[in-house]
Amino acid sequence: MKQQAFERSRADLWARFAGRLQGVKQGYKLADDEDPQAFAREYEQLARDLNLARARGYSRSLLVRLNDLVVRGHNVVYVYRTSFLRAMLRFLGGGFAARVRQEWRYVAVAMALFWLPFAAIWITIALAPEYVYSVMAPLDVAQLEAMYDPSARVLGPEREADSDFAMFGFYIWNNISIGFQAFAGGLIFGVLSVFVLVFNGLHIGAAAGHLIGLGFEDTFLSFVAGHSALELIAIVLSGAAGLMLGSALLFPGGQPRGAALRDAAARGVEIVMGCALMLLGAAFIEAFWSSSTLLPLMLKYVFGIVMWVLVLGYFLFAGRNRGS
């Protein structure tokens, strides 16, 4: 591409970024109404333009102009990276919830893909218990029954601290791996994301329906009550982020497929970051609270209800001042 064509294609971005820099306050602080994430994305695009201009041997005047913008932008980005904790608190305080609401269509589809199979298999097993074997292998069913059999004290004696920490690590690995599969599966045109959502809906619904049908509801529900809100909603949201990738590949609109995918990935990563924190919290509760045999059942149930109310309330109301 000739330099003049390159400049014309990128002129709007460069002018917009220069305008953002005009609003930078003393100490490299962005204006109050400025979006740091949008600034960072444009900075990265500008840095790529500078590298491309160097590689193509464009004029020195263009290189000087782009280098000046990149250096000034770097100073601002560096300041914001040093305040990571503040940005994270802002994200958790409402940015995460606002992003989820903005992508409500994908969230609604992901919820249907998870909860409809969950409900369908639960009802099916309630009517015909043998259908649990259509979803789970006999050995898995036997192990599930042994884990939650009240007569066998399935939750076991109170574990030592090192065992709790070991299980904490296991739950983190298990939860994060499911969330990652649901998100990254979107790169296969969303097919794997759909599979992960449906599979987990069927598997969890089958386990719940079978155990409650056996009369093991106290051991099972008291165990899952505390962490289920964080874990299940995070899986659904990870799947929604994966569907965003798949949709961008299948229906890029008027832009190149690669550009559509980058845009969807930038939005989806925000959701996945929040989901990772949710799954981390779920793993902590599962390891140190859910497995406890010393806590009264009613306390676990109340805690679980409170968690569901808080999590749903967060996604419905947090960050409303962001216009979403």
KEMAR-617071 format. One record per residue: residue in three letters; x, y, z of N, C-alpha, C in turn. Coordinates in steps of 0.05 Angstrom, whole numbers, padded with zeros to 5 digits, always signed. Each point is the difference from the previous one (the first is absolute). Layout:
<recs>
ALAXYZXYZXYZ;...
</recs>
This chain:
<recs>
MET+00017-00024+00000-00017+00024+00000+00018+00025+00000;LYS-00007+00019-00017+00015+00025-00001-00005+00017+00025;GLN+00019+00018+00006-00003+00015+00024-00025+00017+00000;GLN-00007+00013-00022-00023+00017+00000-00026-00016+00006;ALA-00002-00024-00011-00024-00016+00005+00000-00009+00029;PHE+00023-00006+00011+00003-00009+00028-00009+00023+00018;GLU+00009+00024-00006-00007+00023+00017-00030+00006-00001;ARG-00012-00002-00024-00028+00005-00002-00017-00021+00016;SER+00009-00025-00001-00015-00021+00014+00002+00002+00030;ARG+00021+00012+00010+00004+00002+00029-00003+00028+00012;ALA-00007+00019-00017-00001+00028+00008-00019+00004+00023;ASP-00024-00012-00001-00020+00004+00020+00010-00009+00028;LEU+00012-00024+00000+00011-00011+00026+00021+00019+00011;TRP+00019+00009-00016+00021+00017+00010-00011+00026+00010;ALA-00019+00012-00014-00011+00025+00008-00016-00003+00026;ARG-00015-00022+00002-00015-00005+00025+00019-00005+00024;PHE+00021-00014-00005+00019-00005+00022+00014+00026+00009;ALA+00007+00016-00020+00012+00026+00007-00019+00017+00016;GLY-00026-00001-00007-00020+00014+00015-00002-00010+00029;ARG+00002-00026+00003+00000-00011+00027+00024+00011+00017;LEU+00023+00002-00013+00023+00009+00013-00003+00029+00009;GLN-00015+00016-00016-00004+00028+00007-00015+00002+00027;GLY-00016-00020+00006-00015+00001+00025+00014-00011+00024;VAL+00025-00009-00004+00016-00011+00022+00007+00022+00020;LYS-00005-00006+00026+00006+00020+00020+00029-00003+00010;GLN+00007+00018+00017+00027-00001+00012+00004-00026+00014;GLY+00024-00012-00003+00005-00026+00012-00009-00023-00018;TYR-00005+00006-00025-00008-00021-00019-00026-00013+00008;LYS-00019+00015+00010-00026-00011+00008-00020+00007-00021;LEU-00015-00021-00009-00021+00005-00020-00022+00017+00011;ALA-00015+00012-00018-00023+00016+00008-00021-00018+00013;ASP-00016+00011+00017-00019-00016+00016-00019-00015-00017;ASP-00008+00010-00023-00019-00013-00017+00013-00019-00020;GLU+00026-00003+00002+00015-00017-00019-00001-00029+00009;ASP-00002-00018-00020+00000-00029+00006+00029-00011-00003;PRO+00012-00008+00023+00028-00010-00001+00004-00023-00019;GLN-00020-00019-00001+00003-00023-00017+00000+00007-00029;ALA-00018+00019-00008+00000+00009-00027+00026+00014-00008;PHE+00011+00016+00019+00025+00013-00004+00022-00020-00004;ALA+00001-00021+00016+00020-00021-00002-00002-00015-00026;ARG-00024-00006-00009-00003-00014-00026+00010+00017-00023;GLU-00006+00026+00000+00009+00017-00022+00030+00004+00002;TYR+00011+00000+00024+00029+00002+00003+00014-00025-00013;GLU-00011-00023+00005+00011-00025-00012-00001+00001-00030;GLN-00023+00010-00011-00002+00002-00029+00020+00020-00011;LEU+00004+00022+00014+00019+00020-00009+00028-00011+00000;ALA+00007-00016+00021+00027-00012+00001+00004-00019-00023;ARG-00021-00015-00007+00003-00018-00024+00004+00016-00025;ASP-00014+00023-00002+00003+00017-00024+00028+00010-00002;LEU+00012+00008+00022+00028+00009+00000+00019-00022-00009;ASN-00004-00023+00010+00018-00023-00008-00003-00006-00029;LEU-00025+00001-00010-00006-00005-00028+00013+00022-00018;ALA-00002+00025+00009+00012+00022-00016+00030-00003-00001;ARG+00013-00008+00021+00029-00005+00000+00007-00023-00019;ALA-00015-00022+00002+00006-00023-00017-00003+00007-00029;ARG-00018+00017-00007-00005+00007-00029+00017+00023-00009;GLY+00016+00012+00018+00018+00021-00008-00014+00026-00008;TYR-00021+00007+00014-00015+00025-00005+00017+00024+00008;SER-00009+00023-00006+00016+00025+00003+00006+00005+00029;ARG+00023+00014+00005+00008+00006+00027-00020+00018+00014;SER-00013+00018-00015-00019+00018+00013-00024-00016+00012;LEU-00009-00021-00014-00022-00016+00010+00009-00016+00024;LEU+00025-00011-00001+00011-00015+00023+00002+00017+00024;VAL+00009+00025-00003+00003+00018+00023-00028+00006+00011;ARG-00019+00005-00017-00027+00006+00010-00012-00023+00016;LEU+00002-00024-00011-00011-00024+00013+00016-00006+00026;ASN+00026+00003-00001+00016-00006+00024-00007+00019+00022;ASP-00005+00026-00006-00008+00019+00020-00026-00008+00013;LEU-00020-00009-00016-00025-00008+00012+00003-00025+00017;VAL+00017-00019-00009+00004-00025+00016+00014+00006+00026;VAL+00020+00017+00000+00015+00007+00024-00019+00014+00020;ARG-00015+00019-00009-00019+00014+00018-00022-00019+00010;GLY-00009-00018-00017-00020-00020+00008+00012-00020+00020;HIS+00025-00007-00004+00013-00019+00018+00001+00010+00029;ASN+00006+00026+00002+00001+00012+00027-00027-00002+00014;VAL-00021+00004-00014-00027-00002+00012-00006-00029+00007;VAL+00005-00018-00019-00006-00029+00005+00016-00010+00024;TYR+00025+00009+00002+00017-00009+00022-00012+00008+00027;VAL-00010+00025+00001-00011+00009+00025-00025-00017+00008;TYR-00016-00006-00020-00025-00016+00006+00007-00029+00007;ARG+00021-00010-00012+00008-00028+00007+00009-00001+00029;THR+00012+00021+00010+00010+00000+00028-00023+00002+00019;SER-00024+00007-00009-00023+00001+00018-00019-00023-00006;PHE+00012-00023-00004-00016-00024-00007-00022-00006+00020;LEU+00007+00002+00026-00020-00006+00020-00024+00019-00001;ARG+00005+00025-00005-00022+00019-00002-00017-00006-00024;ALA+00012-00007-00023-00015-00007-00024-00016-00026+00005;MET+00012-00019+00014-00014-00025+00005-00024+00005+00018;LEU+00003+00016+00020-00023+00006+00018-00022+00015-00015;ARG+00008+00017-00019-00020+00014-00016-00015-00020-00018;PHE+00015-00019-00011-00011-00021-00017-00020-00017+00016;LEU+00008-00009+00024-00017-00016+00016-00024+00016+00011;GLY+00004+00026+00005-00021+00016+00011-00023+00005-00019;GLY+00003-00006-00025-00022+00004-00019+00006-00005-00029;GLY+00026+00002-00007+00007-00003-00028-00006-00028-00010;PHE+00005-00020+00016-00005-00028-00008-00030-00004-00004;ALA-00016+00008+00019-00029-00003-00003-00011+00015-00024;ALA+00011+00024-00004-00010+00016-00023+00007-00014-00026;ARG+00024-00011-00003+00007-00014-00024-00018-00024-00005;VAL-00006-00015+00021-00018-00023-00002-00027+00009-00010;ARG-00011+00022+00010-00026+00009-00009+00001+00010-00029;GLN+00022+00011-00008+00003+00009-00027-00001-00023-00020;GLU+00010-00023+00009+00000-00024-00017-00023-00019+00007;TRP-00023+00011+00007-00022-00016+00011-00010-00021-00020;ARG+00002+00006-00025-00010-00020-00020+00016-00025+00001;TYR+00026+00002+00001+00017-00024+00003-00004-00013+00027;VAL-00003+00015+00020-00005-00011+00027-00026-00016+00000;ALA-00021+00011-00013-00026-00014+00000+00002-00026-00015;VAL+00015-00001-00022+00003-00025-00015+00016-00020+00016;ALA+00021+00009+00014+00016-00018+00016-00016-00011+00024;MET-00017+00017+00012-00017-00009+00021-00019-00022-00009;ALA-00011+00004-00024-00019-00021-00011+00015-00026-00006;LEU+00025+00002-00010+00015-00024-00007+00008-00015+00025;PHE+00002+00013+00023+00008-00013+00025-00025-00009+00015;TRP-00018+00019+00005-00022-00006+00019-00022-00017-00012;LEU-00005+00001-00026-00021-00017-00011+00008-00029+00001;PRO+00024-00008-00008+00008-00028+00003+00001-00008+00030;PHE+00008+00018+00017+00001-00005+00029-00028-00007+00010;ALA-00020+00016-00007-00027-00005+00009-00012-00025-00013;ALA+00005-00003-00026-00011-00023-00015+00009-00026+00011;ILE+00026-00003+00006+00010-00026+00009-00009-00004+00029;TRP-00002+00020+00016-00009-00003+00028-00029-00010+00000;ILE-00017+00012-00016-00028-00009-00001-00002-00029-00011;THR+00017-00005-00021-00001-00027-00011+00008-00021+00020;ILE+00021+00005+00016+00009-00019+00020-00020-00002+00023;ALA-00014+00021+00006-00021-00001+00021-00022-00019-00009;LEU-00006+00000-00026-00021-00018-00010+00010-00028-00006;ALA+00025-00002-00009+00012-00026-00007+00029+00000+00009;PRO+00005-00008+00025+00027+00001+00012+00022-00013-00017;GLU-00007-00021-00015+00021-00014-00015+00013+00017-00022;TYR-00012+00023-00007+00011+00017-00020+00026+00014+00009;VAL+00006-00002+00025+00026+00011+00009+00023-00013-00015;TYR-00004-00025-00007+00022-00015-00014+00002+00008-00029;SER-00018+00016-00010+00003+00011-00027+00019+00024-00001;VAL+00006+00010+00024+00018+00023+00002+00026-00007+00014;MET-00002-00017+00020+00023-00007+00016+00006-00030-00001;ALA+00025-00008+00000+00008-00028+00000-00008-00012+00027;PRO-00005-00026+00001-00007-00013+00025+00020+00004+00022;LEU+00026-00001-00007+00020+00004+00021-00001+00028+00011;ASP-00005+00020-00017-00003+00028+00009-00024+00003+00018;VAL-00022-00013-00006-00024+00001+00016+00006-00012+00028;ALA+00014-00023+00000+00006-00013+00025+00018+00018+00018;GLN+00019+00013-00013+00018+00017+00015-00015+00024+00011;LEU-00019+00011-00016-00016+00022+00009-00017-00007+00024;GLU-00012-00024-00001-00016-00009+00023+00016-00003+00025;ALA+00025-00011-00004+00017-00004+00024+00008+00027+00012;MET+00004+00020-00016+00009+00026+00010-00021+00013+00017;TYR-00026-00004-00007-00021+00015+00013-00019-00018+00016;ASP+00008-00024+00005-00017-00018+00016+00001+00009+00029;PRO-00023+00008+00011+00000+00010+00028+00010-00021+00020;SER-00006-00025-00004+00008-00021+00019+00030-00004+00000;ALA+00014+00008-00021+00029-00004-00002+00014+00026+00008;ARG-00015+00020+00010+00013+00026+00007+00017+00010-00023;VAL-00014+00004-00022+00013+00004-00026+00019+00024+00000;LEU-00006+00020+00016+00018+00023+00000+00024-00006+00017;GLY+00000-00022+00015+00023-00009+00015+00005+00017+00025;PRO+00019-00008+00016+00008+00016+00023+00012+00027-00008;GLU+00001+00019+00018+00012+00026-00007+00029-00005-00009;ARG+00006+00011-00023+00027-00005-00012+00020+00018+00013;GLU+00025-00009-00002+00022+00016+00010+00004+00024-00019;ALA+00013+00021+00009+00004+00024-00016+00014-00006-00026;ASP+00021-00017+00001+00015-00005-00025-00017-00014-00020;SER-00018-00017+00009-00019-00014-00019-00019+00021-00012;ASP-00009+00018+00016-00018+00021-00010+00014+00016-00022;PHE+00026+00007+00005+00014+00015-00020+00005-00016-00026;ALA+00005-00026+00004+00003-00017-00024-00025-00001-00016;MET-00023-00002+00013-00026+00000-00014-00006+00027-00013;PHE+00009+00021+00014-00003+00027-00011+00014+00002-00027;GLY+00024-00011-00001+00015+00000-00026-00014-00017-00021;PHE-00010-00023+00008-00015-00017-00019-00024+00014-00011;TYR-00016+00013+00018-00024+00013-00009+00006+00023-00018;ILE+00022+00015+00005+00008+00022-00017+00006-00011-00028;TRP+00016-00021-00001+00007-00012-00026-00025-00010-00015;ASN-00017-00014+00014-00024-00011-00013-00018+00022-00010;ASN-00006+00020+00017-00018+00022-00007+00011+00017-00023;ILE+00025+00007+00002+00012+00018-00020+00001-00015-00027;SER+00006-00026+00001+00002-00015-00025-00027-00001-00015;ILE-00021-00003+00015-00027+00000-00012-00006+00027-00012;GLY+00005+00021+00015-00004+00027-00010+00016+00006-00025;PHE+00025-00008+00000+00017+00005-00023-00010-00015-00024;GLN-00008-00025+00003-00010-00016-00022-00025+00014-00012;ALA-00018+00010+00018-00024+00012-00009+00006+00025-00017;PHE+00021+00015+00009+00007+00025-00015+00016-00006-00025;ALA+00022-00015+00003+00017-00006-00023-00014-00016-00021;GLY-00020-00015+00008-00016-00016-00019-00014+00017-00021;GLY-00002+00026+00005-00012+00018-00019+00016+00002-00025;LEU+00026-00005+00002+00018+00002-00024-00006-00022-00020;ILE-00014-00021+00008-00009-00020-00019-00029+00007-00009;PHE-00004+00024-00008-00025+00011-00009-00022-00005+00021;GLY+00008+00000+00025-00020-00002+00022-00009-00028+00006;VAL+00008-00020-00016-00010-00027+00004+00008-00011+00027;LEU+00025+00002+00008+00009-00011+00025-00012+00015+00024;SER-00005+00026-00003-00013+00015+00022-00028-00011+00004;VAL-00015-00006-00021-00026-00011+00002+00001-00028+00013;PHE+00020-00016-00008+00002-00027+00012+00006+00002+00030;VAL+00019+00017+00008+00007+00002+00028-00025+00009+00017;LEU-00015+00019-00010-00024+00009+00015-00020-00023+00002;VAL-00007-00013-00022-00020-00021+00000+00010-00024+00017;PHE+00025-00007-00004+00011-00023+00015-00001+00004+00030;ASN+00009+00024+00008+00000+00005+00029-00029+00003+00011;GLY-00018+00012-00016-00028+00001+00009-00011-00028+00004;LEU+00005-00018-00019-00010-00027+00002+00013-00015+00024;HIS+00026+00002+00002+00014-00015+00021-00007+00009+00028;ILE-00001+00027+00004-00007+00010+00026-00029-00005+00007;GLY-00017+00003-00020-00029-00005+00004-00005-00029+00006;ALA+00014-00018-00014-00003-00029+00005+00009-00007+00028;ALA+00023+00011+00009+00010-00006+00027-00020+00010+00021;ALA-00010+00025-00004-00019+00011+00020-00026-00016+00000;GLY-00011-00007-00023-00025-00015-00001+00003-00028+00012;HIS+00022-00013-00006+00004-00027+00011+00003+00000+00030;LEU+00016+00018+00011+00006+00000+00029-00025+00008+00015;ILE-00015+00020-00010-00024+00008+00014-00021-00022-00001;GLY-00001-00014-00023-00018-00022-00003+00006-00022+00020;LEU+00025-00004+00008+00008-00020+00019-00005+00009+00029;GLY-00007+00025+00004-00004+00011+00027+00026+00011+00012;PHE+00019+00006-00016+00026+00010+00010+00001+00031-00002;GLU-00023+00013+00001+00000+00029-00004+00015+00015+00021;ASP-00001-00009+00024+00014+00016+00021+00030+00001-00004;THR+00012-00024-00005+00029+00000-00004+00008+00014-00026;PHE-00016-00004-00021+00007+00012-00026-00005+00030+00000;LEU-00025+00008+00007-00006+00029-00002+00015+00017+00020;SER+00006-00011+00024+00015+00015+00019+00029+00004-00009;PHE+00010-00019-00016+00027+00003-00011+00001+00020-00022;VAL-00019+00000-00019+00002+00017-00023-00012+00028+00005;ALA-00015+00003+00021-00015+00025+00004+00019+00025+00000;GLY+00022-00002+00014+00017+00023+00004+00014+00010-00024;HIS+00010-00018-00017+00016+00008-00023-00014-00001-00026;SER-00025-00010-00001-00013-00005-00026-00006+00026-00015;ALA-00007+00022+00014-00006+00024-00015+00024+00010-00015;LEU+00023+00002+00013+00024+00009-00013+00009-00019-00023;GLU+00000-00025+00006+00010-00020-00019-00018-00003-00025;LEU-00026-00004+00004-00017-00005-00023-00003+00025-00017;ILE-00003+00023+00012-00003+00025-00015+00025+00006-00016;ALA+00023-00006+00013+00026+00005-00014+00003-00018-00024;ILE-00009-00025+00002+00001-00018-00023-00017+00010-00023;VAL-00025+00009+00007-00018+00010-00020+00012+00025-00014;LEU+00012+00018+00016+00011+00025-00011+00025-00006-00017;SER+00016-00019+00008+00023-00008-00017-00010-00011-00026;GLY-00022-00016+00000-00011-00009-00025-00011+00022-00017;ALA-00012+00020+00013-00010+00024-00015+00023+00014-00014;ALA+00023+00003+00014+00023+00012-00013+00010-00016-00023;GLY-00001-00027+00002+00007-00017-00022-00018+00003-00023;LEU-00026+00003+00005-00020+00004-00021+00006+00026-00015;MET+00010+00020+00014+00007+00025-00012+00022-00004-00021;LEU+00020-00017+00006+00021-00006-00019-00012-00015-00024;GLY-00016-00020+00005-00012-00015-00021-00017+00017-00019;SER-00016+00018+00012-00017+00017-00016+00017+00019-00017;ALA+00022+00010+00010+00017+00017-00016+00012-00015-00024;LEU+00006-00025+00004+00011-00016-00022-00021-00007-00021;LEU-00024-00005+00009-00022-00008-00018-00013+00023-00013;PHE-00003+00022+00015-00015+00024-00010+00017+00025+00006;PRO+00022+00004-00016+00017+00023+00005-00012+00027-00007;GLY-00023+00000-00013-00012+00025-00008+00016+00013-00023;GLY+00002+00026+00001+00014+00013-00022+00030+00002+00003;GLN+00011-00011+00020+00029+00002+00004+00014-00027-00005;PRO+00026+00000-00004+00014-00025-00004-00003-00019+00024;ARG+00000-00026-00005-00005-00019+00021+00021+00003+00023;GLY+00025+00005-00007+00020+00004+00021-00006+00023+00018;ALA-00008+00022-00012-00007+00024+00015-00024-00004+00018;ALA-00020-00014-00011-00024-00006+00016+00008-00018+00024;LEU+00018-00019-00005+00008-00018+00022+00015+00015+00021;ARG+00018+00018-00008+00015+00016+00020-00018+00017+00017;ASP-00020+00012-00013-00019+00016+00015-00016-00017+00020;ALA-00010-00023-00009-00014-00018+00018+00017-00010+00023;ALA+00025-00006-00007+00019-00010+00020+00005+00021+00022;ALA+00003+00025-00009+00005+00021+00020-00023+00003+00019;ARG-00024-00003-00009-00023+00002+00017-00003-00026+00017;GLY+00005-00023-00013-00003-00025+00014+00020-00004+00022;VAL+00025+00010-00004+00020-00003+00020-00008+00014+00026;GLU-00014+00023-00002-00009+00013+00024-00018-00018+00016;ILE-00018-00014-00014-00018-00019+00014+00015-00023+00012;VAL+00019-00011-00015+00016-00023+00010+00017+00008+00024;MET+00010+00024+00000+00016+00009+00024-00018-00001+00025;GLY-00024+00011-00003-00018-00001+00023-00008-00028+00008;CYS-00004-00017-00021-00007-00028+00006+00023-00015+00015;ALA+00025+00006-00008+00022-00012+00014+00000+00006+00030;LEU-00006+00025+00007-00002+00008+00028-00023-00014+00014;MET-00023-00003-00015-00023-00014+00012+00007-00029+00005;LEU+00014-00013-00019+00007-00028+00004+00021-00004+00022;LEU+00017+00020+00003+00019-00001+00022-00015+00002+00027;GLY-00019+00018+00001-00016+00002+00025-00016-00026+00005;ALA-00011-00011-00022-00016-00025+00003+00018-00023+00011;ALA+00025-00001-00010+00018-00021+00009+00007+00004+00029;PHE+00003+00025+00009+00007+00005+00028-00023-00009+00018;ILE-00025+00007-00008-00023-00008+00016-00003-00030+00001;GLU+00003-00012-00023-00003-00029-00002+00020-00015+00017;ALA+00024+00010+00001+00021-00014+00015-00002+00005+00030;PHE-00007+00024+00009+00002+00007+00028-00027+00003+00014;TRP-00022+00001-00016-00026+00003+00012-00019-00024-00006;SER-00003-00005-00026-00019-00020-00009+00007-00028+00012;SER+00025-00006+00002+00008-00027+00009+00000-00003+00030;SER-00005+00022+00015+00000-00002+00029-00023-00017+00011;THR+00006-00017+00019-00021-00017+00013-00008+00012+00026;LEU+00012+00022+00008-00006+00013+00026-00022+00021-00002;LEU-00005+00009-00024-00020+00022-00003-00028-00012-00002;PRO-00020+00013+00013-00028-00010-00001-00010+00002-00029;LEU-00018-00019-00007-00011+00001-00027-00015+00026-00006;MET-00015+00009+00020-00016+00025-00005+00019+00023-00006;LEU+00022+00002+00013+00019+00021-00004+00011-00001-00029;LYS+00005-00024-00009+00010-00003-00028-00021+00008-00020;TYR-00025-00007+00006-00022+00007-00019-00004+00030+00000;VAL+00000+00013+00023-00003+00029+00001+00023+00014-00015;PHE+00024-00010+00005+00023+00012-00014-00003-00003-00030;GLY-00009-00023-00009-00004-00005-00029-00020+00019-00012;ILE-00023+00004+00014-00021+00018-00009+00011+00029-00002;VAL+00015+00008+00020+00011+00027+00001+00020+00003-00024;MET+00016-00020-00005+00018+00002-00023-00014+00003-00026;TRP-00022-00015-00005-00015+00003-00024-00012+00028-00003;VAL-00011+00010+00022-00012+00027-00001+00022+00021-00006;LEU+00023-00003+00013+00021+00020-00004+00011-00001-00029;VAL+00005-00024-00010+00011-00003-00027-00019+00011-00021;LEU-00026-00009+00002-00019+00009-00019-00005+00030+00002;GLY-00001+00010+00025-00004+00029+00004+00024+00016-00011;TYR+00024-00011+00002+00023+00014-00011-00003+00003-00030;PHE-00006-00021-00014-00002+00001-00030-00024+00017-00009;LEU-00020+00002+00016-00024+00015-00008+00004+00030+00005;PHE+00014+00007+00021+00000+00028+00009+00027+00014+00001;ALA+00022-00015+00003+00026+00013+00003+00008+00014-00026;GLY+00012+00023+00002+00010+00015-00023-00021+00012-00017;ARG-00024+00005+00011-00021+00012-00015+00007+00029-00009;ASN+00017+00013+00015+00008+00027-00007+00017+00001-00025;ARG+00007-00024-00011+00015-00001-00024-00018+00000-00025;GLY-00026+00003+00005-00018+00002-00023-00008-00026-00011;SER+00000-00021+00016-00007-00027-00011-00020-00013+00019;
</recs>
